[in-house]
Each structure stands twice: as structure tokens, then as C-alpha cells.
Amino acid sequence: MQGFEIRDGALAVENVPLTTIAEQVGTPVFVYSAGAIRARYRALSDALAPVGAAIHYAVKANSNQAVISLLREMGAGADVVSGGELARALAAGVPADRIVFAGVGKTREEMAAALDAGIHLFNIESEPELEMLAEVARSKGATARVGLRVNPDVDAKTHAKITTGKAENKFGVPIERAPVFFARAAELDGVEAVALSAHIGSQLLDLEPYRQTYVRLREMALALRAEGYGLTQLDLGGGLGIGYHGQEGPDPQALAAIIREELGDLGLELAVEPGRWLVGAAGVLLARVILVKQGVTKRHVVVDAAMNDLIRPTLYDGYHRIQPVTGCDRPDAGPADVVGPICESGDYLAKDRPLPAVEAGELLAVRDAGAYGAVMSSTYNARPLAPEVLVDGDRWAVIRPRQPVEALIGLDRVPDWIGR
Ligand SMILES: *Cc1c(COP(=O)(O)O)cnc(C)c1O
């Protein structure tokens, strides 16, 4: 992955040693490479240009304003799944007409905000939601452009918690129901059905499920058009995986080829919604070793980052490579658990991981933490949110300062009927 390099035995992000950032900002800290994000965006947009597919960055992967702004500067639109993300995308300057809104439980307030902003497309996930959106739009004298999120019943072959395209998942409506939905939308004032969308899961390493999905989208798009519906767009979702073990992930050129083969001749506007693929490998979580605890059967490396900072290992069995920031070429000293200080057995960053001998005070880099890292963090155990840093060549900036613990305490209110 472009952006991270070992120089003089130490890990650097572009031209900035991680040790410099740790000294000045402290740990734990998320560090992202702007160059790596740009390179990923360029690779994807170059691959997709011939098929004319737009890129809507899935903001939930990393919603820092600087990251959204960087991708907006590159030309990305945004895929949002909440009113909060809509506000973030707008605040980062993403044009409203390049924003799509997905999610199974949009509230009336969120729908109203998106209508007021004039977003490009609502991806609707159920019939009740269609009725609700039509009602909200009518109350404003507006018309909402909608896509139907269909569930193609395709197995994305990814982790159970991030698969979304099987019949039993809560997302979308069974693809066979699309004609019923388009017929109902045609009867309703306030909505105009223009798209089919599908997002079958996340961290897909095999592209075949995409092909199966596109084949089904194609059949349904042709059927809907034959019935006279004004379908103009296909939203192909996100989910492109990255190589968490350091391997090459799926190739965007190969994805583009499948899009061209299955959908290229339809004359429909196409869009994709990648999140992880653009930012995942462009970030690390930097942690400092607090102490090393040699248990009866295990070496526990206790670090100052924890599950509240990066929950993927315990939530999804997510694998993140972990490496010392200095003296990178030391030999392994057997397996270790890398754990945080939180009072939960689920608080680990790695289990049974071959790791060199490390000492208290050393820095460790948890790789590929640019997506679903900082955005999923919490303040459990009264641990303030970790800061985020963006590196760009020789320059770097704190894009979210460390939250002071006073800010956490200051959020609470003690009623006056509790004694002081
Ligand atoms: C989460 C999500 C995405 C992005 O998923 P990635 O795996 O990060 O690419 C895209 N579209 C929708 C509707 C999503 O919910």
C-alpha cells in the first residue's frame, strides 16, 4: 500500500515518521495518508471512467470532515446512512445532487432534511418506507427521486455480520418484488422511482458475487423498462474488500470489466459506493505498549489502544496486522495477545499473533485502520476519543484533536435533586 514505508528501520507515513506524530500528539492516535487515499480514489475512478460509473464515497467508513473533503476534492459524491452523515457530507462541501441516502430506518426528520438539501437519490428499503417518504415529500410539495434497494439473495462470502444481500438479511426488498414497488411508486405523488440499487455486503474479496448481483439487476432493469417504468440508474453499492493480511485486494479494473460485461450496454447511469476500499489501508492506529505480561500460557502485550478505539477485532473477528514502529525487522518471538486496558475479555486487537519481543514504551502500528476504526469508537471506560492525524507528503495536521476527559464529564448533567 502506497503511503506506508519502512525507512531506516522505522515505519513512516509518506515523509513523516510515525514516531514524530506519537511524540507530538500522543497515543493512541489514528494516522491517515492523504496520498494513499488519493491513489486509491484515482485507481478506482480511472478503472470506472470507461463504464461511466460515478463514485459515491460511503461516508460511514471514515467520516472525518478532512477525509470527506479530500475525497470531495477528488470528485467523489457521498453515500450516507443517517441525518448526521448527511450533515457531515454537506458540511464537507459535497454537492447535494451527488449524495445518496441509504438505510433501513430513515426517520421523517432525516427524510425532510435530505429533501430540503435536494439530494440525488433516496435508496428505499421497504414498502412502508416508500409510503412514508412520499408523505413527507408531499407535505413539502417536493418529489423525491428514489431507488429501490433490492436484495438479490446472493452470498457475498464475507463475515456474517457484514453480509447484507441474503434473503434473511434486514436490508432491501426481495428483487422479485421490484415490479410491485415500481407500480406503487407510480401511483404515489411525492416520489419518482428511477433506480435499482444493491449492496450485498462488505469486505468482499471475491468478485463473483458482484457478477451474480449485476446479472439479477440487469434482468430486473430490462423487465421494468419493458413495463414502461422510467428506470434511469443502477446503484451498485460498495463492499469492495482490502487485503488485511497485506495481500493484494480485489482489482478495480476487474470490477469495472464485470460492470461493463453485465451492464455496459443498458444505457443506464451507474454508480458505486465504496467505503473501506478507499480509506481502509490508508490508516493506522498507533499505540504504545504499556507493559508486557507473561502469563502462564500466554504473552499479553498490553497497549494504550483498546476496543473502544478499534472494535473490529472483537466485533467482526477483524484481522489487523500489527508491527513495531521502530526496529521493524526484528524476528518473531512467538505468539502474543495484543490487548487493551478495558475491563472486557473482548478487549483485544489481536490474538495469538506472532510478534517480536517488545518492551514497555514501544510504539506499535495497527495497520489498515482507516475504515471502520475511528468512526466506530466509543468512550467506554471513560476513555476519550483518540485523535486523528492526516499526513500529506511532508506536512501533517491533526484533523481531530484528542478529546479531553473534561469534555466527556461536561456532557453529563447531575440533577439538582441529587446531593453534592
Ligand atoms: C456500508 C455501505 C457501503 C460501503 O461499504 P464498504 O464495504 O465500506 O465499501 C455502501 N453502501 C451502503 C448502502 C452501505 O451501507
The ligand as an SDF file (V2000), in Angstrom:
LIG
                    3D

 15 15  0  0  0  0  0  0  0  0999 V2000
  -21.6760    0.3790    4.2900 C   0  0  0  0  0  0  0  0  0  0  0  0
  -22.2530    0.6580    2.9550 C   0  0  0  0  0  0  0  0  0  0  0  0
  -21.4220    0.8830    1.8630 C   0  0  0  0  0  0  0  0  0  0  0  0
  -19.9130    0.8120    1.9390 C   0  0  0  0  0  0  0  0  0  0  0  0
  -19.4280   -0.4250    2.2780 O   0  0  0  0  0  0  0  0  0  0  0  0
  -17.8610   -0.7170    2.1520 P   0  0  0  0  0  0  0  0  0  0  0  0
  -17.7460   -2.1400    2.4890 O   0  0  0  0  0  0  0  0  0  0  0  0
  -17.1670    0.1510    3.1340 O   0  0  0  0  0  0  0  0  0  0  0  0
  -17.4640   -0.4070    0.7630 O   0  0  0  0  0  0  0  0  0  0  0  0
  -22.0050    1.1780    0.6520 C   0  0  0  0  0  0  0  0  0  0  0  0
  -23.3420    1.2490    0.5180 N   0  0  0  0  0  0  0  0  0  0  0  0
  -24.1850    1.0330    1.5440 C   0  0  0  0  0  0  0  0  0  0  0  0
  -25.6450    1.1170    1.3310 C   0  0  0  0  0  0  0  0  0  0  0  0
  -23.6730    0.7360    2.7980 C   0  0  0  0  0  0  0  0  0  0  0  0
  -24.4960    0.5110    3.8240 O   0  0  0  0  0  0  0  0  0  0  0  0
  1  2  1  0
  2  3  1  0
  2 14  2  0
  3  4  1  0
  3 10  2  0
  4  5  1  0
  5  6  1  0
  6  7  2  0
  6  8  1  0
  6  9  1  0
 10 11  1  0
 11 12  2  0
 12 13  1  0
 12 14  1  0
 14 15  1  0
M  END
$$$$
